[in-house]
Amino acid sequence: MKKWMIGYTVYVMLIFLYFYYFYPLTSFSDTRFGALAHAFFFAMWPLQLLMLYMLIKKTNLMEQLEQIRSEIKKVLLYVTLLTVLDYLIHFPFRFLWYSIGVKEGIGTQGFLSWLVEQLLHTGMLWLSLSFIVLITRAVMKRWPKIWGVILWFLAIPVVLFVVFVQPIWIDPLFDDFSLLQEGELREEIEMLTADAGINEATLLVVNKSEKVSTYNAYVTGIFNHARIVLWDTTIAGMQQNEILFIMAHEIAHYIYHHVYWGVGLYLLLTLVVLMVLQQWTRSWKSVYSLSSLTKLLFMTVAILMLLQPLSLWVSREMENQADQYAINHTEDLSPALTSYRQLAEQSKADISPAPWIRWFRSSHPSIADRIERIKKEIENRETNP
């Protein structure tokens, strides 16, 4: 185990040395913030695998937990161990990144508020993981040969329920939401939604200025709880025509049903992973034991890491589709150029990540690519009016 720890320490040192001193960062900022964002991502990338590997080697600890007669107590202690370890190994990196963000002017959240939010995230992880492990062990005991199929069918209503209630119950635990105020901006956005044939989406503003200074907007929710959400920082920092271009992009996500596509692809991915794990465990004697579950968690994390580039590619394609819709439905594209530049300036992001970095962590096209795309469209319109 010491060799792994030494190897990881060397890995982290090399990662930060490379990104801070040698990585060819392209940014509108005069700091290395964008490069450090990559460094922190890759530094934390293998942590869960290392944690689970360590627990796999701790066979005595797993055997002691198995001796506990109460199933609920056994599972809760096991999940508590997982969540506490996960929190502790990530905390130094998260705290450093929080501190750097505040120093750079990206973060505006106070430390106590940030810490409470981190603990709340951990608590929700503990609750969800406890539920998953309890159900998984019960299913494995009852159907040891087809447990993967059974779990997938059980996961469908659970995933739909979580996606449905997230904007109603979960998101408000972390942020304050309010209806977009009446006025010219709301009227212009409602004209965009009307032109797109969607009048049922709720227009909301989320108070992000207490946490960050960056700009953003997003679409969330399914069925009759779909919402288009605009950050208050975006309203305060951008011109109306710039905001309208961003909202056209978000409306595209709505009309192309990207949330539904995301849920469907997530369920498909879940099925593939469960089928692979079910096949691999056919010869295991006690697939539901805590030792076996730890191995399954290790394998799951590893598979998801390998499939991450594929899921990110799908996300980028959806973003490209939304970008094209916004371009097609915007007469004057000059504000689009300034909106993307402001997004990059405010976040101090790497506007043109290296291809291998895009492959591993970019859910959106690069700012440089998006700006270039708009410039070409402007030139095309000028050439072919």
N, C-alpha and C positions, 0 to 999 in steps of 0.2 A: 504493500500500500504506500510505503514511503516513496518508492520509485515513481508511482503515479503522481503523488503530490509534488515531488521535485520536478517531474516533467511538466505538470500543469503550471507551476510557478515560472519555469523557464519560458513556457509557451506564452503566458500573460506578459512577461517582460518583453519578449520579442514583438508581440502584437502592438504594445504601446510604443515601443521604440520605432517600429516601422511606420505606424500611422501618424505619430507626432512629428517625426523628422524626415521621412522619406516618401510618404504617400503623396502623389501628385494631386493635391486638392484643388478643385475649381469652385470658387465661392465668391459671392458678392461681399463677403465679410473679410476683414483683415485679421481674423483669428483662425485657430486650428479647430474650432468647435465642430465643424462638419466631419473632420477626420477623427476626432475623439469619439464622435457618435458611433462610427464604425468600430473603433477600438473597443469600446465598452460592449457593443453587441457581440463581437467575436470572443471577447474575454469571458463573457457569461454563457456563451453558446454551449460548451460541453459540461456545464456545472451539474445539471440534473443527471446526466449519464454517470458522472463521477460519484455523485451522491448515492445513486441506486447501486452502482458497482460496489461501493463500500458496504452497503447494507446486505448485498448478496453474500459478501465474504463473512459477514457477521452471523454465521449460522447459529451460534449459541443464543444470540439475542432473539432470533426468530423462533427458536425452539422454546425459549422461556415464555414468549408471548403466546405460543400455541397451547401452553399448559393452562392458560386461563380458561375456566369453564364457560363463563358467560360470553356468548358470541358477540353481543353488542359491546361489552367492555373490551373484549379482545380487539375488535375492529377499531374502536375509538382510540385505543392506545396506539395501535399501529398507524392510523391516519395522523394522529397527533405527532408521532415521531417523524413521519414524512414531512408534514407541513412546517414543523419547527425547524428541522434541518434545512428544508428548502428556503425558509425565511432567513436563517442565519447565514447561509453560504452566499445568498444574493445581496444581503443587506449592505455590506461594505461597498459594493459596486454601485448599488442604487443610491446610497447616501452621497458618495463621491459625485455621481452624475447629477444628483439634485443640487449639490453645492456648486458645481461648475455652472449649471443652468442659471442659478440665482446670480452668480458672479457675472455671467455674460449678459444678464438682463432678460434672458429667455423665461426664467421662472420668477414668479411673483408670490408664490405660496409660502406662508410661514412654516417653520420647521414642525411645530406641534400639529398643525393641520395636515401637513404632509405625512407625518408619522402615523396619525390616527387613520388616514386614508390607506396607508400601507397595511396597517393592522386589520382594517376592515376587509381589504382584498384577501388577506391571509385567512381571516375568519370565514369568508364565503368559500374560499378554496377548501377549507377544512370541512364545511358542511356538505358541499357537493361531492367531495372525494369520499366522505363517510358514507353517503347514500350510495355512491357507485360501488364501493367495495362490499357493502352489505348485500346489495342486490346481486352483484357478480358472484360472490361466494355461494349464495343460495341457489342461483341458476346452475353453477358448476357442479354443485352437489347433486342437484336433481337431474340434470341433463349433461353428464360429463363428456359425451361425444359430440353434441351439437350445441354446446353452450354459446358459441359465437353467433349462430343464427338467431337463437332465442334473445340474446342480448340486443341484437340489432333491431329486432321487431319491437322490443321494449323501448329502445332509444328513440324511435321515431316520434311518438307522442311527447316524450320528455323534451326533445330538442325543439319541437314546434312550440311547446308550452313556454320554454325558456325564452325563445326568440320573441314570442308574443308578449310576454310580461316584462321583458327587459326594459323597454322604454317607459313602462308604467311604474314598476316597483324597484328595479335595480338601479337604473341610471340616476333617478332622483336621490338615491342614497349618497351619491358622490358630487352631484352638481344641482344647481337651482335652474329650473326651466320656467319660462313664461311665454305667453302668446306674443307673437310679433305685433308691436303696436300699430294702431291705425295710422296711416299717413301715406306719403307719396311712395316710399320704398315698398310698403306692403301692397299698395295698389299695382305697382309695376310688376312685382313678383306674381301676384294673382292673375295678371294679364298673361304672364308666361305660362302659368299652370293651366289657364283656360285654353290658351292656344294649343297646349299639349294634350288637352282633353282630360285633365285630371283636376277635379275640384274637391276631391275627398281628402287630400293630404293636409295634415295639420301643419301650420307654419309656426315654428317655435324659435325662441332665442335662449341660448344657454349661457349662464354667467361663468365665463372662463377667465375673465380679467383678474380674478382673485388668485389664479394659479399660474397663468402664463400670459405672455404678451404676443404670442403668435396668432395667426389667422387660420380659420378653417370653417368648414360646413360639412354636413353629412346627412345621409338618409338612413333611417332605421325603422324597425317595426314591420309587422305583417298584418294582413286582413284589414280590419277597420281601425288599426292603431298605427298605420304608417305615418311617419313624421319626417318633414324636412327641417333640419335644425341648423341654425346660423349662430356662430359664436359672436358674443357681444364685442369682442376685440375686432372682429371683421367689420362690424357696423361702425365702430368708432374710428377705425384706421383707414378704411377704403372709401373711395368715391362711389356714388350710387351706380354708375354704369359699370364699374369694376365688379361690384357685388352682384349685379344682374348677370354678368357673364358666369360667375361662379355658381349662381343659382340655376342657370340654364344647364350647367354640368350636372348638378345634383338632381334636377328634374329628369335628366336623361336616365340616371340610375333608377329612378322611380318608374318611368314609362317602359324601360327595358326589363323591368322586374329583376334587377340584379340581386336584390336581397333574397328573392325566392330561388334564383339560380345558385346563390351562395349556400343556402340551406340545403338544397338538393345535392349539390356537389359535396358538401360536408357529409351528408348521410351516405353518399356513395363511397367516399373515402373511408368512412367508418366501417362500412360493410367489407371493403377490401382488407383493411387492417385486421378486423375480427376474423375473417376467413383465413388469413395467413396465420394468425396466432392460433386459431383452432386446429389447423393442420399441423403446426409445429408441436403442439402439445398432446397429440393423440397417444403418444407412448408414455406420457408422464403419469406417475402413479397417483399423486394427489395434486391435481392441477389447481385446486382451490386453497391449498395451504398458503400461509403468509410468505414462505420462501419462494413458492412458485409464482405468487402474485407479484412479488418484487422483481422476479425475472421477466414476467410479462410486462410490467411497467417499463423496465429497461428496454425490452424489445420494442414496445410501442413508441417510446421516445425516439429510439434510433430510427424506426421506420418513418415517423413523422418528420424527422430531420432530413432524411433522404428525399422525402416527397415534398418538402417545403419549396424547393425551386419550381416545381410544377404548379403548386397552388398560387405562388406569387406570380407566375406567368399568366394564369387565368385572371388574377386580379388586375394585372397591367392591361390585359386585353379589354376588360370591362371599362377600365379608366380611359383607354384609347377610344372606345366606342362613345363614352360620355363626352369626351373632349370633342369628337367629331360632331356630335349633335349640337353642342354649344357653339361651335364654329359656324355650323350651317344655319343656326337660328340667331346669329348675331350680325347685325348689319355693319357696325363699326367695330373692327377688331383691335383698334389701338388700345382701348382699356384692358383688353385681354393680356396684351404684352405687359402692361404696367402691373396688372394684378399678379401675374406669375412672378415678376421681379420682386414685388413687395412680399409675396409669400416666402421667397428665397432669402431676401434681406432680413426679414423679421425672424426667421428661424435659423439664419446663418448656416443653411444647409449646404451640402455638397451638391452642386447643381448638375454635375456630370460624373456620377460614380463609375468606377471601373466596371467593365462587363461582369466580372466574376462577383463583384459586390452586389450589383443589381440582381444577379441570379439568386443570391442567398438572402437578400433582405429588402429588396425594393418592391413594394406593393403598387407603386405608381410609376408611370414613365418619369424620366428625369426632367427637371425644370428646363435644362438646356434643350432637350428634344421637344418639349412642349412649346417653348418659345420659337424654335426653328420651324416647327410645324405651322405656327400662326404666321410667321414672317413669309413663308412660302405661299400661304393662302392669300395674304395681302397682296403679294407680288402677282399672283395669278389673277386676282380680281382687277388689279390695275391694268394688267396686260389684256385681259378678256372681260371688259366691263359689261 
